[in-house]
Amino acid sequence: MKLYTYFRSSAAFRVRIALNLKGVSYEPVSKAFAKKEHRAPDYLAVNPQGLIPALDDDGAVLSQSVAIMEYLDEKYPKPAFLPADPASRARVRSMALAIACDIHPLNNLRVLNYLRKELAQNDDGVNKWYRHWVTEGFRGLEVQAQEFSASKRYCFGDAVSLADICLVPQMYNARRFETDLTAFPTLVAISTHLESIEAFDKAKPEAQPDAA
Amino acid sequence: MKLYTYFRSSAAFRVRIALNLKGVSYEPVSKAFAKKEHRAPDYLAVNPQGLIPALDDDGAVLSQSVAIMEYLDEKYPKPAFLPADPASRARVRSMALAIACDIHPLNNLRVLNYLRKELAQNDDGVNKWYRHWVTEGFRGLEVQAQEFSASKRYCFGDAVSLADICLVPQMYNARRFETDLTAFPTLVAISTHLESIEAFDKAKPEAQPDAA
């Protein structure tokens, strides 16, 4: 199992957590955004989408972090990333996708670069944009977490899920951009608990071999 | 089954296709973006994320179009939205998520409104942004479709999948924003075929009761 990763990639952070939770060992292959290694021909031949992460499982190359996590969950059922019944599964996926679709892609490095280069935004403009979309997304997620978290330790019920794996990297980035998190006490409590779990802790950016 | 929808919502368009493919009848409840009905307290009580669509299945309210489609696929297995083996499932999900995560959220109405209001962009600036992210996303997807489509009728293999359901609404919007599609002949051929299928055709914006 080979993971194309970058220490700072939030989507790769998710997959690192997922692999750790499943107890699957992997060889990390670093692709540095700053050097545009993820857009070089050799990587585009691996992942035509030109995005990090990608997982090479014995020659089968898979992309998109959420698709990779669903794959890992199908291949290694324990611990399950989704509850058993369809409505609960949908709720967990909805919380995960609120981050993976509606927060993270807006705040990706390539988008922030576009704001700087094409729309002449300075740090203030970029930071305001970043915090705006985190705040927008966390607002709904906080309400859902209040409803669905059993004990403020996990986003849904009382077990780790796809939603938790998406929350921790997003919370990490929200803090990095100094987002005001006062309105999201449930999400902060859940993330703080999750960050104490070894599978999450070992996956954090600064613990990666390619950390600057 | 009640679907909170809006004729112009690309994510609702996906779920309308999915419901039609599964042969599940539903009652549409329109929430007009222009009137901000999707941000009104009564709708936030239904879907705290404040986004369209949401599906109410006998009191279980589910949000996020991809989560809803996975739910429908689990509840109504035929026709399957995903192939049988895990690696193929991951590839289909990756193609679907390339649209649902990395194209569509960047080009959502709320984002275009931010560009206009906060970043003082005019029509030209907004259109350039729109086309940029479609082109970026379609570039990788075209390569994947060339590899995985059996006959240029479906994104993956020779059956309809989650990727097809995401492609058609995205192609619809790409055309609406007059995106140059010359570089994406496979995606255009696939979408043209899919648009001729009744379940897709009936789901298009102008066929909806709330179309302006």
Interface residues (C-beta under 8 A of the other chain):
Chain A: L44 N47 P48 Q49 G50 L51 D57 A60 L62 S63 Q64 V66 A67 I68 E70 Y71 E74 K75 P86 A87 R89 A90 R91 R93 S94 A96 L97 A98 A100 C101 D102 H104 P105 L106 R110 V111 Y114 L115 E118 L119 Q121 G125 K128 W129 H132 E136 G137 R139 G140 L141 V143 Q144
Chain B: L44 N47 P48 Q49 G50 L51 D57 A60 L62 S63 Q64 V66 A67 I68 E70 Y71 E74 K75 P86 A87 R89 A90 R91 R93 S94 A96 L97 A98 A100 C101 D102 H104 P105 L106 R110 V111 Y114 L115 E118 L119 Q121 G125 K128 W129 H132 E136 G137 R139 G140 L141 V143 Q144
